[in-house]
Every structure is written in structure tokens, then in C-alpha cells.
């Protein structure tokens, strides 16, 4: 049986993102997920949480039943 494929229209980090450069981040998700590339998507810490910013997904890698996103934060919402 194949791995199900999920289509995502926002990035949910659950606090697991890692910073590569000043506004460039990497995030690993379980399973295979497809995201739109190079168009602004919302970034949230949890699925139902507040929007923490907007990002452009630069790279999408599907390996070993995981999805690795590389994204650039383009707008940050204040959290206070």
C-alpha cells in the first residue's frame, strides 16, 4: 500500500522549524505532503492557532516517508 499524499495550503510548524539563514527555515514533516511553491502561504505554530507570518516555499523534498520544506519568511505578525 502506498503512502497517502496530503495537499497543504499553510505551514504548521509546531515549533519544530530550524533556521538556516536570517529568514530562511527548514521544516521536516511526517508523510508526503505537497505545498504550493513560490506563492505566499500562512505560517502557524498549530493548525488552529494564530497566523504567525507568511512564507514562500522555496524547496520541497519528499524522502523516506517525510517531507522537508525550505521556506523564506516574508512577513511576520507580532505575537504580543
PyMOL Python script that loads the backbone (N, CA, C, O; Angstrom):
from pymol import cmd

cmd.read_pdbstr("""\
ATOM      1  N   UNK A   1       0.845  -1.203   0.000  1.00  0.00           N
ATOM      2  CA  UNK A   1       0.000   0.000   0.000  1.00  0.00           C
ATOM      3  C   UNK A   1       0.880   1.252   0.000  1.00  0.00           C
ATOM      4  O   UNK A   1       1.871   1.320   0.727  1.00  0.00           O
ATOM      5  N   UNK A   2       0.519   2.222  -0.804  1.00  0.00           N
ATOM      6  CA  UNK A   2       1.324   3.430  -0.914  1.00  0.00           C
ATOM      7  C   UNK A   2       1.073   4.410   0.226  1.00  0.00           C
ATOM      8  O   UNK A   2       0.080   4.324   0.948  1.00  0.00           O
ATOM      9  N   UNK A   3       1.985   5.319   0.357  1.00  0.00           N
ATOM     10  CA  UNK A   3       1.876   6.383   1.363  1.00  0.00           C
ATOM     11  C   UNK A   3       0.860   7.411   0.868  1.00  0.00           C
ATOM     12  O   UNK A   3       0.973   7.879  -0.265  1.00  0.00           O
ATOM     13  N   UNK A   4      -0.134   7.775   1.691  1.00  0.00           N
ATOM     14  CA  UNK A   4      -1.091   8.798   1.239  1.00  0.00           C
ATOM     15  C   UNK A   4      -0.383  10.138   1.041  1.00  0.00           C
ATOM     16  O   UNK A   4       0.603  10.448   1.709  1.00  0.00           O
ATOM     17  N   UNK A   5      -0.908  10.908   0.116  1.00  0.00           N
ATOM     18  CA  UNK A   5      -0.341  12.214  -0.200  1.00  0.00           C
ATOM     19  C   UNK A   5      -1.286  13.285   0.313  1.00  0.00           C
ATOM     20  O   UNK A   5      -2.493  13.224   0.079  1.00  0.00           O
ATOM     21  N   UNK A   6      -0.738  14.254   1.006  1.00  0.00           N
ATOM     22  CA  UNK A   6      -1.559  15.311   1.596  1.00  0.00           C
ATOM     23  C   UNK A   6      -1.268  16.635   0.881  1.00  0.00           C
ATOM     24  O   UNK A   6      -0.113  16.947   0.589  1.00  0.00           O
ATOM     25  N   UNK A   7      -2.316  17.404   0.603  1.00  0.00           N
ATOM     26  CA  UNK A   7      -2.146  18.721  -0.002  1.00  0.00           C
ATOM     27  C   UNK A   7      -2.317  19.762   1.090  1.00  0.00           C
ATOM     28  O   UNK A   7      -3.359  19.814   1.744  1.00  0.00           O
ATOM     29  N   UNK A   8      -1.296  20.595   1.293  1.00  0.00           N
ATOM     30  CA  UNK A   8      -1.324  21.596   2.357  1.00  0.00           C
ATOM     31  C   UNK A   8      -1.297  22.997   1.773  1.00  0.00           C
ATOM     32  O   UNK A   8      -0.599  23.261   0.795  1.00  0.00           O
ATOM     33  N   UNK A   9      -2.070  23.900   2.389  1.00  0.00           N
ATOM     34  CA  UNK A   9      -2.081  25.284   1.904  1.00  0.00           C
ATOM     35  C   UNK A   9      -1.589  26.244   2.979  1.00  0.00           C
ATOM     36  O   UNK A   9      -1.687  27.461   2.819  1.00  0.00           O
ATOM     37  N   UNK A  10      -1.058  25.700   4.075  1.00  0.00           N
ATOM     38  CA  UNK A  10      -0.397  26.532   5.083  1.00  0.00           C
ATOM     39  C   UNK A  10       0.712  25.707   5.704  1.00  0.00           C
ATOM     40  O   UNK A  10       0.704  24.478   5.623  1.00  0.00           O
ATOM     41  N   UNK A  11       1.666  26.384   6.326  1.00  0.00           N
ATOM     42  CA  UNK A  11       2.764  25.707   7.011  1.00  0.00           C
ATOM     43  C   UNK A  11       2.428  25.690   8.501  1.00  0.00           C
ATOM     44  O   UNK A  11       2.242  26.743   9.111  1.00  0.00           O
ATOM     45  N   UNK A  12       2.352  24.502   9.079  1.00  0.00           N
ATOM     46  CA  UNK A  12       2.124  24.362  10.523  1.00  0.00           C
ATOM     47  C   UNK A  12       3.432  23.850  11.122  1.00  0.00           C
ATOM     48  O   UNK A  12       3.837  22.718  10.855  1.00  0.00           O
ATOM     49  N   UNK A  13       4.095  24.683  11.934  1.00  0.00           N
ATOM     50  CA  UNK A  13       5.452  24.364  12.379  1.00  0.00           C
ATOM     51  C   UNK A  13       5.516  23.515  13.647  1.00  0.00           C
ATOM     52  O   UNK A  13       6.456  22.741  13.831  1.00  0.00           O
ATOM     53  N   UNK A  14       4.508  23.662  14.529  1.00  0.00           N
ATOM     54  CA  UNK A  14       4.554  23.023  15.847  1.00  0.00           C
ATOM     55  C   UNK A  14       5.869  23.309  16.572  1.00  0.00           C
ATOM     56  O   UNK A  14       6.314  22.529  17.413  1.00  0.00           O
ATOM     57  N   UNK A  15       6.481  24.444  16.227  1.00  0.00           N
ATOM     58  CA  UNK A  15       7.729  24.847  16.876  1.00  0.00           C
ATOM     59  C   UNK A  15       8.933  24.017  16.466  1.00  0.00           C
ATOM     60  O   UNK A  15       9.973  24.078  17.122  1.00  0.00           O
ATOM     61  N   UNK A  16       8.813  23.237  15.387  1.00  0.00           N
ATOM     62  CA  UNK A  16       9.899  22.334  15.011  1.00  0.00           C
ATOM     63  C   UNK A  16      10.747  22.845  13.844  1.00  0.00           C
ATOM     64  O   UNK A  16      11.572  22.105  13.310  1.00  0.00           O
ATOM     65  N   UNK A  17      10.553  24.083  13.453  1.00  0.00           N
ATOM     66  CA  UNK A  17      11.324  24.621  12.342  1.00  0.00           C
ATOM     67  C   UNK A  17      12.763  24.919  12.796  1.00  0.00           C
ATOM     68  O   UNK A  17      13.007  25.185  13.973  1.00  0.00           O
ATOM     69  N   UNK A  18      13.696  24.872  11.862  1.00  0.00           N
ATOM     70  CA  UNK A  18      15.060  25.274  12.202  1.00  0.00           C
ATOM     71  C   UNK A  18      15.513  26.358  11.231  1.00  0.00           C
ATOM     72  O   UNK A  18      15.220  26.312  10.036  1.00  0.00           O
ATOM     73  N   UNK A  19      16.237  27.337  11.778  1.00  0.00           N
ATOM     74  CA  UNK A  19      16.680  28.491  10.987  1.00  0.00           C
ATOM     75  C   UNK A  19      17.945  28.124  10.216  1.00  0.00           C
ATOM     76  O   UNK A  19      18.915  27.630  10.791  1.00  0.00           O
ATOM     77  N   UNK A  20      17.921  28.371   8.905  1.00  0.00           N
ATOM     78  CA  UNK A  20      19.097  28.122   8.065  1.00  0.00           C
ATOM     79  C   UNK A  20      19.882  29.413   7.872  1.00  0.00           C
ATOM     80  O   UNK A  20      21.108  29.438   7.981  1.00  0.00           O
ATOM     81  N   UNK A  21      19.148  30.482   7.584  1.00  0.00           N
ATOM     82  CA  UNK A  21      19.727  31.809   7.439  1.00  0.00           C
ATOM     83  C   UNK A  21      18.769  32.777   8.107  1.00  0.00           C
ATOM     84  O   UNK A  21      17.817  32.356   8.764  1.00  0.00           O
ATOM     85  N   UNK A  22      19.012  34.069   7.947  1.00  0.00           N
ATOM     86  CA  UNK A  22      18.211  35.065   8.664  1.00  0.00           C
ATOM     87  C   UNK A  22      16.709  34.836   8.540  1.00  0.00           C
ATOM     88  O   UNK A  22      16.008  34.785   9.551  1.00  0.00           O
ATOM     89  N   UNK A  23      16.206  34.698   7.318  1.00  0.00           N
ATOM     90  CA  UNK A  23      14.762  34.488   7.163  1.00  0.00           C
ATOM     91  C   UNK A  23      14.456  33.218   6.364  1.00  0.00           C
ATOM     92  O   UNK A  23      13.395  33.105   5.751  1.00  0.00           O
ATOM     93  N   UNK A  24      15.386  32.271   6.375  1.00  0.00           N
ATOM     94  CA  UNK A  24      15.221  31.009   5.669  1.00  0.00           C
ATOM     95  C   UNK A  24      15.159  29.881   6.688  1.00  0.00           C
ATOM     96  O   UNK A  24      16.017  29.775   7.564  1.00  0.00           O
ATOM     97  N   UNK A  25      14.136  29.040   6.567  1.00  0.00           N
ATOM     98  CA  UNK A  25      13.899  27.990   7.552  1.00  0.00           C
ATOM     99  C   UNK A  25      13.723  26.639   6.877  1.00  0.00           C
ATOM    100  O   UNK A  25      13.387  26.548   5.696  1.00  0.00           O
ATOM    101  N   UNK A  26      13.957  25.601   7.654  1.00  0.00           N
ATOM    102  CA  UNK A  26      13.728  24.235   7.197  1.00  0.00           C
ATOM    103  C   UNK A  26      12.764  23.579   8.174  1.00  0.00           C
ATOM    104  O   UNK A  26      12.821  23.827   9.378  1.00  0.00           O
ATOM    105  N   UNK A  27      11.885  22.747   7.649  1.00  0.00           N
ATOM    106  CA  UNK A  27      10.908  22.060   8.491  1.00  0.00           C
ATOM    107  C   UNK A  27      10.675  20.668   7.923  1.00  0.00           C
ATOM    108  O   UNK A  27      10.445  20.499   6.726  1.00  0.00           O
ATOM    109  N   UNK A  28      10.738  19.666   8.810  1.00  0.00           N
ATOM    110  CA  UNK A  28      10.510  18.284   8.405  1.00  0.00           C
ATOM    111  C   UNK A  28       9.146  17.843   8.913  1.00  0.00           C
ATOM    112  O   UNK A  28       8.827  18.025  10.088  1.00  0.00           O
ATOM    113  N   UNK A  29       8.339  17.261   8.024  1.00  0.00           N
ATOM    114  CA  UNK A  29       7.002  16.784   8.384  1.00  0.00           C
ATOM    115  C   UNK A  29       6.918  15.296   8.081  1.00  0.00           C
ATOM    116  O   UNK A  29       7.539  14.816   7.132  1.00  0.00           O
ATOM    117  N   UNK A  30       6.153  14.566   8.883  1.00  0.00           N
ATOM    118  CA  UNK A  30       5.931  13.140   8.629  1.00  0.00           C
ATOM    119  C   UNK A  30       5.031  12.966   7.410  1.00  0.00           C
ATOM    120  O   UNK A  30       4.101  13.747   7.204  1.00  0.00           O
ATOM    121  N   UNK A  31       5.303  11.956   6.615  1.00  0.00           N
ATOM    122  CA  UNK A  31       4.462  11.658   5.456  1.00  0.00           C
ATOM    123  C   UNK A  31       4.800  12.537   4.262  1.00  0.00           C
ATOM    124  O   UNK A  31       5.618  13.451   4.359  1.00  0.00           O
ATOM    125  N   UNK A  32       4.165  12.250   3.147  1.00  0.00           N
ATOM    126  CA  UNK A  32       4.379  13.016   1.922  1.00  0.00           C
ATOM    127  C   UNK A  32       3.322  14.100   1.814  1.00  0.00           C
ATOM    128  O   UNK A  32       2.123  13.826   1.869  1.00  0.00           O
ATOM    129  N   UNK A  33       3.781  15.330   1.659  1.00  0.00           N
ATOM    130  CA  UNK A  33       2.874  16.474   1.581  1.00  0.00           C
ATOM    131  C   UNK A  33       3.279  17.367   0.414  1.00  0.00           C
ATOM    132  O   UNK A  33       4.462  17.589   0.158  1.00  0.00           O
ATOM    133  N   UNK A  34       2.282  17.864  -0.273  1.00  0.00           N
ATOM    134  CA  UNK A  34       2.524  18.785  -1.386  1.00  0.00           C
ATOM    135  C   UNK A  34       2.113  20.187  -0.925  1.00  0.00           C
ATOM    136  O   UNK A  34       1.064  20.366  -0.306  1.00  0.00           O
ATOM    137  N   UNK A  35       2.949  21.164  -1.234  1.00  0.00           N
ATOM    138  CA  UNK A  35       2.691  22.564  -0.893  1.00  0.00           C
ATOM    139  C   UNK A  35       2.861  23.396  -2.154  1.00  0.00           C
ATOM    140  O   UNK A  35       3.620  23.019  -3.047  1.00  0.00           O
ATOM    141  N   UNK A  36       2.160  24.529  -2.238  1.00  0.00           N
ATOM    142  CA  UNK A  36       2.387  25.423  -3.386  1.00  0.00           C
ATOM    143  C   UNK A  36       3.755  26.098  -3.240  1.00  0.00           C
ATOM    144  O   UNK A  36       4.120  26.549  -2.154  1.00  0.00           O
ATOM    145  N   UNK A  37       4.500  26.160  -4.334  1.00  0.00           N
ATOM    146  CA  UNK A  37       5.826  26.772  -4.310  1.00  0.00           C
ATOM    147  C   UNK A  37       5.745  28.226  -4.771  1.00  0.00           C
ATOM    148  O   UNK A  37       4.963  28.573  -5.655  1.00  0.00           O
ATOM    149  N   UNK A  38       6.574  29.066  -4.147  1.00  0.00           N
ATOM    150  CA  UNK A  38       6.772  30.454  -4.591  1.00  0.00           C
ATOM    151  C   UNK A  38       5.517  31.330  -4.575  1.00  0.00           C
ATOM    152  O   UNK A  38       5.470  32.342  -5.275  1.00  0.00           O
ATOM    153  N   UNK A  39       4.500  30.960  -3.791  1.00  0.00           N
ATOM    154  CA  UNK A  39       3.386  31.883  -3.574  1.00  0.00           C
ATOM    155  C   UNK A  39       3.202  32.011  -2.066  1.00  0.00           C
ATOM    156  O   UNK A  39       3.436  31.041  -1.345  1.00  0.00           O
ATOM    157  N   UNK A  40       2.794  33.170  -1.568  1.00  0.00           N
ATOM    158  CA  UNK A  40       2.700  33.362  -0.118  1.00  0.00           C
ATOM    159  C   UNK A  40       1.696  32.406   0.534  1.00  0.00           C
ATOM    160  O   UNK A  40       0.556  32.291   0.084  1.00  0.00           O
ATOM    161  N   UNK A  41       2.128  31.727   1.592  1.00  0.00           N
ATOM    162  CA  UNK A  41       1.249  30.868   2.383  1.00  0.00           C
ATOM    163  C   UNK A  41       1.371  31.280   3.851  1.00  0.00           C
ATOM    164  O   UNK A  41       2.392  31.825   4.272  1.00  0.00           O
ATOM    165  N   UNK A  42       0.328  31.014   4.612  1.00  0.00           N
ATOM    166  CA  UNK A  42       0.337  31.349   6.040  1.00  0.00           C
ATOM    167  C   UNK A  42       1.236  30.388   6.808  1.00  0.00           C
ATOM    168  O   UNK A  42       1.343  29.205   6.484  1.00  0.00           O
ATOM    169  N   UNK A  43       1.880  30.936   7.837  1.00  0.00           N
ATOM    170  CA  UNK A  43       2.668  30.117   8.754  1.00  0.00           C
ATOM    171  C   UNK A  43       1.972  30.177  10.110  1.00  0.00           C
ATOM    172  O   UNK A  43       1.669  31.260  10.610  1.00  0.00           O
ATOM    173  N   UNK A  44       1.721  29.017  10.699  1.00  0.00           N
ATOM    174  CA  UNK A  44       1.100  28.925  12.026  1.00  0.00           C
ATOM    175  C   UNK A  44       1.880  27.932  12.864  1.00  0.00           C
ATOM    176  O   UNK A  44       2.485  26.998  12.339  1.00  0.00           O
ATOM    177  N   UNK A  45       1.859  28.144  14.175  1.00  0.00           N
ATOM    178  CA  UNK A  45       2.508  27.187  15.076  1.00  0.00           C
ATOM    179  C   UNK A  45       1.648  25.929  15.215  1.00  0.00           C
ATOM    180  O   UNK A  45       2.174  24.816  15.254  1.00  0.00           O
ATOM    181  N   UNK A  46       0.320  26.107  15.290  1.00  0.00           N
ATOM    182  CA  UNK A  46      -0.599  24.972  15.328  1.00  0.00           C
ATOM    183  C   UNK A  46      -1.667  25.200  14.265  1.00  0.00           C
ATOM    184  O   UNK A  46      -1.879  26.328  13.819  1.00  0.00           O
ATOM    185  N   UNK A  47      -2.329  24.138  13.867  1.00  0.00           N
ATOM    186  CA  UNK A  47      -3.317  24.207  12.779  1.00  0.00           C
ATOM    187  C   UNK A  47      -4.401  25.248  13.056  1.00  0.00           C
ATOM    188  O   UNK A  47      -4.804  25.980  12.152  1.00  0.00           O
ATOM    189  N   UNK A  48      -4.875  25.316  14.300  1.00  0.00           N
ATOM    190  CA  UNK A  48      -5.949  26.245  14.645  1.00  0.00           C
ATOM    191  C   UNK A  48      -5.435  27.508  15.330  1.00  0.00           C
ATOM    192  O   UNK A  48      -6.227  28.341  15.770  1.00  0.00           O
ATOM    193  N   UNK A  49      -4.123  27.655  15.423  1.00  0.00           N
ATOM    194  CA  UNK A  49      -3.547  28.808  16.110  1.00  0.00           C
ATOM    195  C   UNK A  49      -3.549  30.056  15.248  1.00  0.00           C
ATOM    196  O   UNK A  49      -3.973  30.040  14.092  1.00  0.00           O
ATOM    197  N   UNK A  50      -3.065  31.135  15.839  1.00  0.00           N
ATOM    198  CA  UNK A  50      -2.978  32.406  15.114  1.00  0.00           C
ATOM    199  C   UNK A  50      -1.913  32.325  14.025  1.00  0.00           C
ATOM    200  O   UNK A  50      -0.942  31.578  14.141  1.00  0.00           O
ATOM    201  N   UNK A  51      -2.113  33.105  12.970  1.00  0.00           N
ATOM    202  CA  UNK A  51      -1.123  33.200  11.902  1.00  0.00           C
ATOM    203  C   UNK A  51       0.093  33.938  12.448  1.00  0.00           C
ATOM    204  O   UNK A  51      -0.030  35.040  12.981  1.00  0.00           O
ATOM    205  N   UNK A  52       1.273  33.322  12.311  1.00  0.00           N
ATOM    206  CA  UNK A  52       2.480  33.991  12.818  1.00  0.00           C
ATOM    207  C   UNK A  52       3.227  34.723  11.717  1.00  0.00           C
ATOM    208  O   UNK A  52       4.107  35.535  12.001  1.00  0.00           O
ATOM    209  N   UNK A  53       2.884  34.445  10.459  1.00  0.00           N
ATOM    210  CA  UNK A  53       3.530  35.157   9.368  1.00  0.00           C
ATOM    211  C   UNK A  53       3.153  34.566   8.023  1.00  0.00           C
ATOM    212  O   UNK A  53       2.243  33.744   7.913  1.00  0.00           O
ATOM    213  N   UNK A  54       3.879  35.008   7.003  1.00  0.00           N
ATOM    214  CA  UNK A  54       3.699  34.475   5.647  1.00  0.00           C
ATOM    215  C   UNK A  54       5.051  34.037   5.126  1.00  0.00           C
ATOM    216  O   UNK A  54       6.082  34.614   5.472  1.00  0.00           O
ATOM    217  N   UNK A  55       5.037  33.012   4.291  1.00  0.00           N
ATOM    218  CA  UNK A  55       6.284  32.481   3.760  1.00  0.00           C
ATOM    219  C   UNK A  55       6.133  32.087   2.307  1.00  0.00           C
ATOM    220  O   UNK A  55       5.032  31.834   1.819  1.00  0.00           O
ATOM    221  N   UNK A  56       7.276  32.042   1.622  1.00  0.00           N
ATOM    222  CA  UNK A  56       7.356  31.489   0.277  1.00  0.00           C
ATOM    223  C   UNK A  56       8.119  30.181   0.398  1.00  0.00           C
ATOM    224  O   UNK A  56       9.232  30.152   0.922  1.00  0.00           O
ATOM    225  N   UNK A  57       7.523  29.106  -0.083  1.00  0.00           N
ATOM    226  CA  UNK A  57       8.214  27.822  -0.052  1.00  0.00           C
ATOM    227  C   UNK A  57       9.160  27.766  -1.246  1.00  0.00           C
ATOM    228  O   UNK A  57       8.743  27.898  -2.397  1.00  0.00           O
ATOM    229  N   UNK A  58      10.433  27.568  -0.949  1.00  0.00           N
ATOM    230  CA  UNK A  58      11.475  27.588  -1.972  1.00  0.00           C
ATOM    231  C   UNK A  58      11.816  26.199  -2.468  1.00  0.00           C
ATOM    232  O   UNK A  58      12.164  26.016  -3.635  1.00  0.00           O
ATOM    233  N   UNK A  59      11.716  25.207  -1.571  1.00  0.00           N
ATOM    234  CA  UNK A  59      12.100  23.853  -1.950  1.00  0.00           C
ATOM    235  C   UNK A  59      11.235  22.854  -1.209  1.00  0.00           C
ATOM    236  O   UNK A  59      10.904  23.047  -0.039  1.00  0.00           O
ATOM    237  N   UNK A  60      10.870  21.779  -1.903  1.00  0.00           N
ATOM    238  CA  UNK A  60      10.030  20.727  -1.356  1.00  0.00           C
ATOM    239  C   UNK A  60      10.717  19.405  -1.664  1.00  0.00           C
ATOM    240  O   UNK A  60      10.930  19.071  -2.829  1.00  0.00           O
ATOM    241  N   UNK A  61      11.065  18.647  -0.620  1.00  0.00           N
ATOM    242  CA  UNK A  61      11.723  17.354  -0.820  1.00  0.00           C
ATOM    243  C   UNK A  61      10.881  16.262  -0.190  1.00  0.00           C
ATOM    244  O   UNK A  61      10.455  16.377   0.959  1.00  0.00           O
ATOM    245  N   UNK A  62      10.644  15.198  -0.952  1.00  0.00           N
ATOM    246  CA  UNK A  62       9.890  14.052  -0.454  1.00  0.00           C
ATOM    247  C   UNK A  62      10.862  12.880  -0.369  1.00  0.00           C
ATOM    248  O   UNK A  62      11.253  12.318  -1.392  1.00  0.00           O
ATOM    249  N   UNK A  63      11.252  12.509   0.858  1.00  0.00           N
ATOM    250  CA  UNK A  63      12.229  11.435   1.055  1.00  0.00           C
ATOM    251  C   UNK A  63      11.879  10.589   2.264  1.00  0.00           C
ATOM    252  O   UNK A  63      11.484  11.118   3.303  1.00  0.00           O
ATOM    253  N   UNK A  64      12.021   9.278   2.135  1.00  0.00           N
ATOM    254  CA  UNK A  64      11.859   8.356   3.269  1.00  0.00           C
ATOM    255  C   UNK A  64      10.595   8.611   4.078  1.00  0.00           C
ATOM    256  O   UNK A  64      10.656   8.697   5.304  1.00  0.00           O
ATOM    257  N   UNK A  65       9.461   8.732   3.418  1.00  0.00           N
ATOM    258  CA  UNK A  65       8.163   8.967   4.077  1.00  0.00           C
ATOM    259  C   UNK A  65       8.119  10.269   4.866  1.00  0.00           C
ATOM    260  O   UNK A  65       7.340  10.401   5.810  1.00  0.00           O
ATOM    261  N   UNK A  66       8.958  11.232   4.480  1.00  0.00           N
ATOM    262  CA  UNK A  66       8.969  12.551   5.114  1.00  0.00           C
ATOM    263  C   UNK A  66       8.937  13.624   4.041  1.00  0.00           C
ATOM    264  O   UNK A  66       9.298  13.384   2.889  1.00  0.00           O
ATOM    265  N   UNK A  67       8.499  14.807   4.437  1.00  0.00           N
ATOM    266  CA  UNK A  67       8.538  15.972   3.567  1.00  0.00           C
ATOM    267  C   UNK A  67       9.436  17.003   4.233  1.00  0.00           C
ATOM    268  O   UNK A  67       9.251  17.333   5.405  1.00  0.00           O
ATOM    269  N   UNK A  68      10.409  17.511   3.485  1.00  0.00           N
ATOM    270  CA  UNK A  68      11.287  18.557   4.006  1.00  0.00           C
ATOM    271  C   UNK A  68      11.016  19.834   3.224  1.00  0.00           C
ATOM    272  O   UNK A  68      11.182  19.890   2.006  1.00  0.00           O
ATOM    273  N   UNK A  69      10.592  20.859   3.960  1.00  0.00           N
ATOM    274  CA  UNK A  69      10.294  22.160   3.365  1.00  0.00           C
ATOM    275  C   UNK A  69      11.440  23.116   3.644  1.00  0.00           C
ATOM    276  O   UNK A  69      11.990  23.135   4.745  1.00  0.00           O
ATOM    277  N   UNK A  70      11.793  23.899   2.654  1.00  0.00           N
ATOM    278  CA  UNK A  70      12.681  25.036   2.874  1.00  0.00           C
ATOM    279  C   UNK A  70      11.859  26.258   2.497  1.00  0.00           C
ATOM    280  O   UNK A  70      11.387  26.376   1.366  1.00  0.00           O
ATOM    281  N   UNK A  71      11.691  27.167   3.453  1.00  0.00           N
ATOM    282  CA  UNK A  71      10.832  28.319   3.179  1.00  0.00           C
ATOM    283  C   UNK A  71      11.453  29.613   3.684  1.00  0.00           C
ATOM    284  O   UNK A  71      12.249  29.633   4.622  1.00  0.00           O
ATOM    285  N   UNK A  72      11.054  30.688   3.020  1.00  0.00           N
ATOM    286  CA  UNK A  72      11.534  32.024   3.350  1.00  0.00           C
ATOM    287  C   UNK A  72      10.400  32.810   3.978  1.00  0.00           C
ATOM    288  O   UNK A  72       9.337  32.973   3.379  1.00  0.00           O
ATOM    289  N   UNK A  73      10.631  33.297   5.185  1.00  0.00           N
ATOM    290  CA  UNK A  73       9.635  34.124   5.862  1.00  0.00           C
ATOM    291  C   UNK A  73       9.630  35.492   5.212  1.00  0.00           C
ATOM    292  O   UNK A  73      10.666  36.152   5.140  1.00  0.00           O
ATOM    293  N   UNK A  74       8.463  35.924   4.736  1.00  0.00           N
ATOM    294  CA  UNK A  74       8.390  37.220   4.056  1.00  0.00           C
ATOM    295  C   UNK A  74       7.607  38.256   4.852  1.00  0.00           C
ATOM    296  O   UNK A  74       7.707  39.454   4.585  1.00  0.00           O
ATOM    297  N   UNK A  75       6.834  37.804   5.822  1.00  0.00           N
ATOM    298  CA  UNK A  75       6.081  38.731   6.681  1.00  0.00           C
ATOM    299  C   UNK A  75       5.903  38.071   8.038  1.00  0.00           C
ATOM    300  O   UNK A  75       5.592  36.883   8.124  1.00  0.00           O
ATOM    301  N   UNK A  76       6.099  38.837   9.086  1.00  0.00           N
ATOM    302  CA  UNK A  76       5.983  38.318  10.435  1.00  0.00           C
ATOM    303  C   UNK A  76       4.922  39.115  11.186  1.00  0.00           C
ATOM    304  O   UNK A  76       4.948  40.346  11.199  1.00  0.00           O
ATOM    305  N   UNK A  77       3.987  38.397  11.814  1.00  0.00           N
ATOM    306  CA  UNK A  77       2.972  39.077  12.632  1.00  0.00           C
ATOM    307  C   UNK A  77       3.484  39.148  14.064  1.00  0.00           C
ATOM    308  O   UNK A  77       4.086  38.197  14.564  1.00  0.00           O
ATOM    309  N   UNK A  78       3.248  40.251  14.704  1.00  0.00           N
ATOM    310  CA  UNK A  78       3.684  40.407  16.098  1.00  0.00           C
ATOM    311  C   UNK A  78       2.861  39.477  16.988  1.00  0.00           C
ATOM    312  O   UNK A  78       1.661  39.308  16.771  1.00  0.00           O
ATOM    313  N   UNK A  79       3.508  38.874  17.989  1.00  0.00           N
ATOM    314  CA  UNK A  79       2.813  37.895  18.829  1.00  0.00           C
ATOM    315  C   UNK A  79       2.429  38.450  20.206  1.00  0.00           C
ATOM    316  O   UNK A  79       2.070  37.671  21.089  1.00  0.00           O
ATOM    317  N   UNK A  80       2.492  39.760  20.415  1.00  0.00           N
ATOM    318  CA  UNK A  80       2.122  40.284  21.745  1.00  0.00           C
ATOM    319  C   UNK A  80       0.694  40.786  21.780  1.00  0.00           C
ATOM    320  O   UNK A  80       0.229  41.255  22.819  1.00  0.00           O
TER     321      UNK A  80
END
""", "prot")
cmd.dss("prot")
cmd.show_as("cartoon", "prot")
cmd.util.cbc("prot")
cmd.orient("prot")
